[in-house]
Amino acid sequence: MGIFKRKERGRDYGIFILTERVNSGEPVRFCWRQEPDDEVGTNGWSLFSGNESEEDMGSLVMVGIMDIERLAPTMKDVFDAPVGTELGWLYDDAGNHIGFHDMAKDKDVTVEEILRG
């Protein structure tokens, strides 16, 4: 079983798309979910640091759940959010993730609200 097809508790999380900045350890500041692409194996989630330049957007990387657990473990909490979800990630002054902001509704939301759509 390849890195992208690792199953956890019988679940295949598929491939996440993120920028090299996130892959290098910058915190996720924004993510959205598009329709999954079964042909490629993506789950529809894209993650960004918010510091990307146009040049950075040309170097997107594909990672599996093992990398997401290391880079942005909270992503698993919102994984089942519906297609069209756009989230800002909120951090305290110490850099700890403290919540999410629904970009379309322009309000801070709980994980439960995100999953309900």
SERO-4910 file (N, C-alpha, C, O; in steps of 0.05 Angstrom, whole numbers):
BEGIN
 pado doro    nc1    nc2    nc3   cac1   cac2   cac3    cc1    cc2    cc3    oc1    oc2    oc3
  Met    A     17    -23      0      0      0      0     18     25      0     35     27     18
  Gly    A     15     43    -19     31     67    -21     24     88      0      4     86     13
  Ile    A     41    108      2     37    129     22     11    143     18     -2    150     38
  Phe    A      2    147     -7    -24    161    -11    -48    143     -5    -70    154     -1
  Lys    A    -44    118     -5    -67    100     -1    -67     88     27    -82     68     32
  Arg    A    -52     99     46    -52     89     73    -80     92     84    -93    113     83
  Lys    A    -89     70     96   -115     70    108   -113     72    138    -95     60    150
  Glu    A   -130     88    150   -131     90    178   -159     82    187   -178     94    179
  Arg    A   -160     62    205   -186     51    213   -203     45    189   -227     50    189
  Gly    A   -191     33    169   -205     24    145   -213     46    126   -228     42    107
  Arg    A   -202     70    130   -210     93    114   -187    102     96   -164    105    106
  Asp    A   -193    107     71   -173    118     53   -177    148     51   -198    157     41
  Tyr    A   -158    164     60   -161    193     60   -153    205     33   -159    229     29
  Gly    A   -141    190     16   -133    201    -10   -111    221     -9    -96    223     11
  Ile    A   -108    237    -30    -85    255    -33    -95    284    -27   -116    293    -36
  Phe    A    -79    298    -11    -82    327     -5    -63    342    -23    -41    333    -29
  Ile    A    -72    366    -32    -54    384    -47    -47    407    -30    -65    420    -18
  Leu    A    -22    413    -29    -13    436    -13     11    449    -26     24    438    -44
  Thr    A     17    473    -17     40    487    -28     66    478    -14     65    466      8
  Glu    A     88    483    -27    114    475    -16    118    490     11    132    480     28
  Arg    A    107    514     14    110    529     39     98    513     62    110    511     83
  Val    A     74    502     58     61    486     79     77    460     83     81    452    105
  Asn    A     85    448     61    100    423     62    127    427     77    138    409     89
  Ser    A    137    452     77    162    458     91    158    467    120    177    472    134
  Gly    A    133    467    128    127    472    157    113    498    163    107    503    187
  Glu    A    108    516    143     93    540    149     65    532    157     54    513    146
  Pro    A     52    545    176     25    538    185      5    542    163      7    560    146
  Val    A    -15    525    162    -37    528    144    -54    552    153    -61    554    177
  Arg    A    -60    570    135    -76    593    141   -103    592    126   -122    607    132
  Phe    A   -104    575    105   -127    575     88   -129    547     75   -109    536     66
  Cys    A   -153    537     73   -158    512     58   -185    513     45   -203    528     54
  Trp    A   -189    498     24   -215    495     12   -218    467      1   -198    453     -4
  Arg    A   -243    460     -4   -249    433    -14   -264    435    -40   -285    447    -42
  Gln    A   -252    423    -61   -265    421    -87   -275    393    -90   -272    376    -72
  Glu    A   -287    387   -113   -295    359   -119   -270    341   -119   -250    349   -131
  Pro    A   -271    319   -106   -249    300   -108   -245    291   -136   -264    290   -152
  Asp    A   -221    284   -143   -214    274   -170   -206    245   -167   -184    238   -160
  Asp    A   -225    227   -172   -220    198   -168   -199    188   -187   -185    169   -180
  Glu    A   -196    200   -210   -176    191   -229   -148    195   -218   -130    178   -221
  Val    A   -143    218   -206   -117    225   -195   -115    214   -166    -93    208   -157
  Gly    A   -137    212   -153   -137    203   -125   -138    225   -104   -134    220    -81
  Thr    A   -143    250   -113   -144    272    -94   -171    272    -80   -191    263    -91
  Asn    A   -171    282    -55   -195    282    -39   -209    309    -41   -230    313    -29
  Gly    A   -198    328    -56   -210    354    -60   -199    376    -42   -204    399    -47
  Trp    A   -183    369    -22   -172    389     -3   -146    401    -13   -128    386    -22
  Ser    A   -145    428    -12   -120    442    -18   -114    460      6   -132    473     17
  Leu    A    -88    461     14    -80    476     37    -58    496     30    -40    490     15
  Phe    A    -60    520     42    -42    542     35    -33    556     61    -48    557     81
  Ser    A    -10    568     60      0    584     83    -10    612     82    -10    626    103
  Gly    A    -18    622     59    -26    650     57     -3    668     49     -7    692     44
  Asn    A     21    657     49     44    673     42     55    666     14     77    675      6
  Glu    A     39    651     -2     49    642    -28     49    665    -48     32    682    -48
  Ser    A     69    664    -65     71    682    -88     60    667   -112     53    643   -110
  Glu    A     57    680   -135     48    667   -159     68    644   -166     59    623   -175
  Glu    A     93    649   -161    113    629   -167    109    604   -149    112    581   -159
  Asp    A    102    608   -124     97    586   -106     73    568   -116     73    544   -112
  Met    A     54    581   -128     31    566   -137     37    546   -159     21    528   -165
  Gly    A     61    549   -171     70    530   -192     84    506   -180     91    488   -194
  Ser    A     87    506   -154    101    483   -141     84    470   -120     92    467    -97
  Leu    A     60    462   -128     42    448   -109     52    419   -106     63    408   -125
  Val    A     48    408    -83     56    381    -78     32    364    -69     12    375    -58
  Met    A     33    339    -73     12    320    -65     23    303    -42     45    292    -44
  Val    A      8    302    -20     16    286      3     -7    269     13    -30    274      7
  Gly    A      0    249     28    -20    232     40    -25    239     69    -14    259     79
  Ile    A    -41    224     82    -50    229    110    -27    229    129    -28    244    149
  Met    A     -6    214    125     16    213    143     30    241    145     37    250    167
  Asp    A     33    254    122     44    281    122     25    301    134     34    319    148
  Ile    A      0    299    129    -20    317    140    -20    314    171    -23    334    185
  Glu    A    -18    290    181    -17    286    210      7    301    222      5    311    245
  Arg    A     28    303    207     52    317    217     50    348    213     57    363    231
  Leu    A     39    356    190     39    385    183     14    400    194     16    423    202
  Ala    A     -9    387    193    -34    400    200    -54    379    211    -74    373    199
  Pro    A    -48    368    235    -64    346    246    -94    353    249   -111    335    248
  Thr    A   -100    378    253   -128    387    256   -144    382    230   -169    381    231
  Met    A   -131    379    208   -144    375    182   -162    350    183   -183    349    171
  Lys    A   -154    330    199   -170    306    201   -198    312    214   -217    298    208
  Asp    A   -199    332    231   -224    339    244   -245    350    224   -269    345    228
  Val    A   -236    363    204   -254    376    184   -254    361    158   -266    370    138
  Phe    A   -241    338    156   -238    324    131   -265    319    117   -266    321     92
  Asp    A   -286    313    132   -312    307    120   -329    331    113   -353    328    107
  Ala    A   -318    355    114   -333    379    107   -342    377     78   -328    365     61
  Pro    A   -364    389     71   -374    387     44   -357    402     23   -342    420     30
  Val    A   -359    393     -2   -347    407    -24   -356    436    -24   -380    441    -19
  Gly    A   -338    454    -29   -344    483    -28   -336    496     -2   -337    521      0
  Thr    A   -328    481     18   -319    492     43   -293    508     39   -275    499     25
  Glu    A   -292    532     50   -269    550     49   -264    559     77   -280    573     89
  Leu    A   -241    552     88   -235    558    116   -209    574    120   -189    569    107
  Gly    A   -210    594    137   -187    607    148   -180    593    174   -198    586    189
  Trp    A   -154    589    179   -145    576    204   -137    598    223   -122    616    216
  Leu    A   -147    597    248   -142    617    268   -120    607    287   -120    584    295
  Tyr    A   -102    625    295    -80    619    313    -79    640    335    -86    663    331
  Asp    A    -70    631    359    -65    651    380    -37    663    376    -23    657    357
  Asp    A    -30    681    394     -4    696    391     20    677    393     41    684    383
  Ala    A     17    654    405     39    635    408     40    616    384     58    599    382
  Gly    A     22    619    364     22    602    341      7    576    343     10    559    326
  Asn    A     -9    574    364    -25    549    368    -52    552    353    -65    573    354
  His    A    -59    531    338    -85    532    324   -108    532    344   -108    515    362
  Ile    A   -126    551    341   -148    554    360   -176    552    347   -196    553    361
  Gly    A   -178    550    321   -204    548    309   -204    555    279   -183    556    266
  Phe    A   -228    558    268   -232    562    240   -250    586    235   -267    593    251
  His    A   -247    598    212   -264    620    202   -275    611    176   -261    605    157
  Asp    A   -302    610    174   -315    603    149   -314    628    130   -326    648    136
  Met    A   -299    626    109   -294    648     91   -320    657     77   -324    681     72
  Ala    A   -337    639     69   -362    645     55   -382    659     73   -396    678     65
  Lys    A   -383    650     98   -402    661    117   -390    684    133   -404    698    148
  Asp    A   -364    688    130   -349    709    145   -355    709    174   -362    729    187
  Lys    A   -351    684    186   -354    682    215   -337    659    225   -332    640    211
  Asp    A   -329    660    250   -315    639    263   -335    616    267   -358    620    274
  Val    A   -326    591    263   -344    568    265   -330    545    280   -306    544    282
  Thr    A   -347    528    291   -337    504    304   -334    482    284   -343    484    261
  Val    A   -320    461    292   -317    438    274   -344    426    267   -349    418    245
  Glu    A   -362    425    287   -389    414    282   -404    430    261   -417    419    244
  Glu    A   -401    457    262   -414    474    242   -402    470    214   -416    469    194
  Ile    A   -376    466    214   -363    461    188   -373    435    176   -379    434    152
  Leu    A   -375    414    191   -384    388    181   -413    388    172   -420    373    154
  Arg    A   -429    405    184   -457    407    176   -460    423    150   -480    421    136
  Gly    A   -439    439    144   -441    455    119   -456    479    125   -460    496    107
***
